[in-house]
Amino acid sequence: MERLADQLLGHPEVIAVDPPAAEGRPGAARSFARHTTREMLATETAILRVADAGRAAGVGVADPAAVEHALAGHSSLAEEQTAMVRQLTTSGAGVDVVVGKAGTGKSRALAAAREAWHASGIPVLGTAVAARTAIALAEGTGMPGITVARLLTELDGDRAAGRAGGHRHGLPPRVVLVVDEAGIVPTRQLARLLAATQAARGKLVLVGDHRQLPELAAGGAFAGLARRLGPAVLRENRRQAEPWERDALDQLRAGAAEPALRAYAAADRLSTAPNGEQQRETLVAGWWAVVPPL
């Protein structure tokens, strides 16, 4: 295994991106460089360059009156949600990022933004990696929803038709493409979504949390964009009613699992079993007890 790993790391397309931090320090713990490929590094660099260059692209800008009307119709939005809507609909940036932990009301704010864009004649499309998320996005915001895989497949078909001299659709002109749970979108797919949005002279809105589930394949682009672009940030959990549970979820998000589990145990919200099979049976029985019969 070590020999094969050395062969891979010695390939001319593989490069180190982090020098060993402990190298040359006597007694320091051994550390390892991280590696990437030249192709992936070029893809990441292009994403960041395009996003940075598009800060003042003037795309996805809704009519001010439409923004105010949409916000008036969603008067229950909190200050941070209102700020998010204003940033997305007025910044004009080619890429905008929203970072919000679970339960912060991202969908409610996106619904207001969609209304402002729609009233301004700007088409809006939602997408997500998981089909259930795409459906929930459509139901929660009113924007059409489609999976990332299906969208990319359709765009590939459009390109093939264009090369063959057939009719080519692509994304609608000036579209705002909203990507939900963008933190799990692999970097290569995100690059393709960005390229398609650019070709339509549109705006890419990435909504997610890079401190929840990781990407399904090589990733990191969402976190990189969030660090560089000045994202809209939603911090207040509006889903969990109990303060202790909001605190526990914050602990889990920060990687502090033990105090979070202790809090759930203290509230009699932690279920255990001698083994995985029995725990799965308990989970299914609990679910079956509350789900209406078919």
C-alpha positions in Angstrom: 0.0 0.0 0.0 2.8 2.4 0.9 4.6 1.6 -2.4 1.4 2.3 -4.4 0.8 5.5 -2.4 4.4 6.7 -3.2 3.8 6.0 -6.9 0.6 8.0 -6.9 2.2 10.9 -5.0 5.1 10.8 -7.4 2.9 11.3 -10.4 3.5 14.6 -12.2 -0.2 15.6 -12.0 -0.2 15.3 -8.2 1.1 18.3 -6.1 1.4 19.0 -2.4 -0.6 22.0 -1.2 0.4 21.9 2.5 4.0 21.5 3.6 4.4 19.2 6.7 4.1 21.6 9.7 6.3 19.5 12.0 9.1 19.1 9.5 12.5 20.1 11.0 11.2 20.5 14.6 12.8 17.9 16.9 10.2 16.1 19.0 7.3 17.4 17.1 4.5 15.0 16.1 4.7 13.7 12.5 2.4 15.5 10.1 1.6 14.9 6.5 1.2 17.2 3.5 -2.1 17.3 1.8 -2.1 16.7 -2.0 -4.3 17.6 -4.9 -4.2 17.3 -8.7 -3.2 20.1 -11.1 -6.6 19.8 -12.7 -8.5 20.2 -9.4 -6.3 23.1 -8.3 -7.0 24.8 -11.7 -10.7 24.2 -11.2 -10.7 25.7 -7.7 -8.6 28.7 -8.8 -11.0 29.4 -11.7 -14.0 29.3 -9.4 -12.5 31.8 -7.0 -11.2 34.0 -9.8 -14.6 34.1 -11.6 -16.5 34.8 -8.3 -14.1 37.5 -7.3 -14.2 39.2 -10.7 -18.0 39.1 -10.7 -18.6 41.1 -7.5 -19.9 44.0 -9.4 -21.4 42.2 -12.4 -24.8 43.8 -12.0 -26.8 40.6 -12.3 -29.8 39.4 -10.4 -30.7 42.9 -9.3 -34.4 43.2 -8.4 -36.4 46.4 -8.6 -36.2 48.2 -5.3 -40.0 48.5 -5.1 -40.3 44.8 -5.6 -37.8 44.1 -2.8 -39.7 46.3 -0.4 -43.1 44.8 -1.4 -41.7 41.2 -0.9 -40.3 42.1 2.5 -43.6 43.7 3.5 -45.3 40.5 2.6 -42.9 38.6 4.9 -43.0 40.9 7.9 -42.2 38.0 10.3 -38.6 37.7 8.9 -35.9 38.5 11.4 -33.4 41.2 10.9 -30.7 38.8 9.7 -33.1 37.2 7.2 -34.1 40.6 5.9 -30.5 41.5 5.5 -30.0 38.3 3.5 -32.8 39.1 1.2 -31.5 42.6 0.5 -28.0 41.3 -0.1 -29.1 38.6 -2.6 -31.5 40.9 -4.5 -29.4 44.1 -4.6 -25.7 43.1 -4.6 -25.5 42.5 -8.3 -22.7 39.9 -7.6 -22.4 37.0 -10.0 -22.0 34.7 -7.0 -23.6 35.2 -3.6 -23.2 32.9 -0.6 -25.5 32.3 2.3 -24.2 30.4 5.3 -26.8 29.2 7.8 -27.0 26.3 10.1 -30.1 24.1 10.2 -33.2 25.7 11.4 -32.2 29.4 10.7 -35.0 30.0 8.3 -33.1 30.1 5.0 -36.1 28.9 3.0 -38.4 31.6 4.4 -35.9 34.3 3.4 -35.4 32.7 0.0 -39.2 32.8 -0.6 -39.1 36.6 -0.2 -36.1 36.9 -2.5 -37.8 34.8 -5.1 -40.9 37.0 -5.0 -38.7 40.1 -5.5 -36.9 38.5 -8.5 -40.1 37.2 -10.0 -41.8 40.6 -9.8 -38.8 42.1 -11.5 -39.0 39.7 -14.4 -36.0 37.7 -13.4 -36.3 33.9 -13.8 -35.4 31.8 -10.7 -34.5 28.1 -10.6 -33.7 26.0 -7.6 -31.5 23.0 -7.5 -30.0 20.6 -4.9 -28.0 17.3 -4.8 -30.8 15.3 -3.2 -34.2 15.1 -4.9 -36.1 15.5 -1.5 -34.1 18.7 -0.9 -35.0 20.0 -4.4 -38.7 19.3 -3.7 -38.6 20.9 -0.3 -36.9 24.0 -1.8 -39.6 24.3 -4.4 -42.4 23.8 -1.8 -40.8 26.2 0.7 -39.9 29.0 -1.7 -42.1 28.7 -4.8 -39.2 28.4 -7.2 -39.0 25.4 -9.6 -36.7 22.7 -8.2 -34.5 20.2 -10.0 -31.6 18.0 -8.9 -28.1 19.0 -9.7 -27.6 15.7 -11.6 -30.6 16.2 -13.8 -29.8 19.9 -14.4 -26.2 19.1 -15.5 -27.5 16.2 -17.7 -29.9 18.6 -19.4 -27.2 21.2 -19.9 -24.9 18.5 -21.3 -27.7 17.5 -23.7 -28.1 21.1 -24.8 -24.4 21.4 -25.5 -24.5 18.2 -27.6 -27.4 19.5 -29.5 -25.7 22.8 -30.2 -22.6 21.0 -31.5 -24.8 18.9 -33.8 -26.5 22.1 -35.1 -29.8 21.4 -33.2 -31.7 23.7 -30.9 -29.9 24.6 -27.7 -31.6 25.8 -24.6 -29.3 26.2 -21.6 -30.4 28.2 -18.6 -32.8 31.0 -19.2 -31.2 34.4 -19.8 -30.5 36.4 -16.6 -31.5 33.4 -14.4 -30.9 33.3 -10.7 -29.8 29.8 -9.9 -30.3 28.9 -6.2 -28.3 25.9 -5.0 -29.6 24.6 -1.7 -27.3 22.5 0.6 -24.5 23.8 -1.6 -22.0 22.6 1.0 -22.3 19.1 -0.2 -22.0 19.9 -3.9 -18.7 18.6 -5.3 -16.3 21.2 -6.6 -16.3 20.0 -10.2 -20.1 20.1 -10.3 -20.2 23.5 -8.7 -17.7 24.7 -11.4 -20.1 23.5 -14.1 -23.1 25.3 -12.5 -21.1 28.5 -12.3 -20.1 28.2 -15.9 -23.7 27.6 -17.0 -24.9 30.6 -15.0 -22.2 32.8 -16.4 -23.2 31.7 -19.9 -26.8 32.8 -19.2 -25.5 36.2 -17.8 -27.1 35.2 -14.5 -26.5 34.9 -10.8 -25.5 31.9 -8.7 -26.7 31.8 -5.1 -25.1 29.1 -2.9 -27.0 28.3 0.3 -25.7 25.9 2.8 -23.3 25.2 5.7 -19.8 23.8 5.2 -19.8 22.6 8.9 -22.6 20.1 8.3 -22.4 17.2 5.8 -19.3 17.1 3.6 -19.3 17.0 -0.2 -20.1 13.7 -1.9 -16.9 13.9 -3.9 -13.8 16.2 -3.9 -15.0 19.5 -2.5 -14.1 22.6 -0.6 -15.3 25.2 -3.1 -18.3 26.3 -1.1 -16.2 26.9 2.1 -13.6 28.7 0.0 -16.1 31.0 -1.5 -17.8 31.7 1.9 -14.4 32.8 3.3 -13.7 35.1 0.4 -17.0 36.7 -0.6 -18.5 38.0 2.6 -21.5 35.8 2.8 -24.9 36.5 4.3 -24.9 34.6 7.6 -28.0 33.3 9.5 -27.1 32.5 13.1 -30.4 32.2 15.0 -32.0 28.8 15.2 -35.8 29.2 14.8 -36.7 25.5 14.5 -35.9 24.1 17.9 -38.1 25.7 20.7 -36.0 24.6 23.6 -32.8 26.6 24.4 -30.9 23.5 25.5 -31.5 21.8 22.2 -30.4 24.8 20.2 -27.2 24.8 22.3 -26.7 21.1 21.8 -27.1 21.5 18.0 -24.5 24.2 18.1 -22.1 21.9 20.0 -22.7 19.1 17.4 -22.0 21.6 14.6 -18.7 22.6 16.3 -17.7 19.0 16.7 -18.3 18.8 20.5 -20.4 15.6 20.4 -20.0 14.6 24.1 -21.6 17.6 25.8 -24.4 17.5 23.2 -25.1 13.9 23.8 -25.1 14.5 27.6 -27.7 17.3 27.1 -30.0 14.9 25.0 -29.6 12.2 27.7 -30.5 14.6 30.5 -33.7 15.5 28.6 -34.5 11.8 28.0 -34.0 12.3 24.3 -31.2 9.8 23.8 -32.1 6.2 22.8 -29.5 3.5 23.1 -29.4 -0.3 22.4 -26.9 -3.1 22.9 -26.2 -3.3 19.1 -26.9 -1.7 15.8 -29.6 -4.1 14.7 -31.7 -3.5 17.9 -31.3 0.2 17.6 -32.5 0.2 14.0 -35.6 -1.8 15.1 -36.2 0.8 17.8 -35.9 3.6 15.2 -38.3 1.9 12.8 -40.8 1.1 15.6 -40.7 4.8 16.7 -41.2 6.0 13.2 -44.0 3.6 12.5 -45.8 4.6 15.7 -46.2 8.2 14.5 -46.6 7.8 10.8 -50.3 7.7 9.6 -51.1 4.3 8.1 -51.0 4.0 4.3 
